[in-house]
Amino acid sequence: MIKKGIILAGGLGTRMSPITKAVNKQLLPIYDKPLIFYPLSILMLAKIKDILIIVNKGQINQFRKILTNGKKLGINIQYKEQNAPNGLPEAFIIGEKFIGKEGVALILGDNFFYAQSLTKTLQNARKLNLGAKVFLHPVKNPKLYGIATIKNKKITYLKEKPTITKSNLAVTGLYFFDKHVVNFSKNLKPSKRKELEIIDLLNKYKKKNKLSFEFLGRGGAWLDAGSIDDYYDATSFVSAIE
């Protein structure tokens, strides 16, 4: 049973420059709330109450002004700084003491999720004891995402931003990992981009036949609000729903 979660809210926000030069993109509004509220709500729907938010160096106070320590929300929020965006798996290395010897969920601070029965799906995923679980969602342009190929209800292949692929199933920014995730992350080697890659981490679990997946499900929507177009799509979507 996973009881802890990490929100990775660092990054330079280069795709949204210049508005992100002064403000972390996760603090920009999606309709009437800061973007960070939406990934936080996903962890809360999964009944995860111990949460670590990883932010850029010097930005902790900005997040504390909005979220404080989480007690008013019935949760416990801690903060850590990331010196530079060195890849998603670095979140587990930074959060090693927070994670301890338990499993952990990771959600990206600029990801927006919506689906029918999402609460039930999240709480089932939280029951993970061994291995890793990802959430998949079809996309129109697979070249922009980490893509999973599925056969016989198993992930058979994972590729980051493939130039050619028969699959359109993107690996979204929501992951559930067992207690081995810290050690696996420490043993990763930087890619050509000089970052630790989440696909490489997932492939370690796949090789051990310990990688499973869920679809967002009926009425599912997933937006990586890290670009201007997707950011405004998310705002329009939330405005329409509310």
Secondary structure by P-SEA (a helix, b strand, c coil): cccbbbbbccccccccccccccccccccccccccaaaaaaaaaaaacccbbbbbbccccaaaaaaaccccccccbbbbbbbbcccccccccccccccccccccbbbbbccbbbbbcaaaaaaaaaaccccbbbbbbbbbccccccbbbbbcccccccccccccccccccccccccccccaaaaaaaaccccccccccaaaaaaaaaaaccccccccccbbbbbccccaaaaaaaaaaaaaac
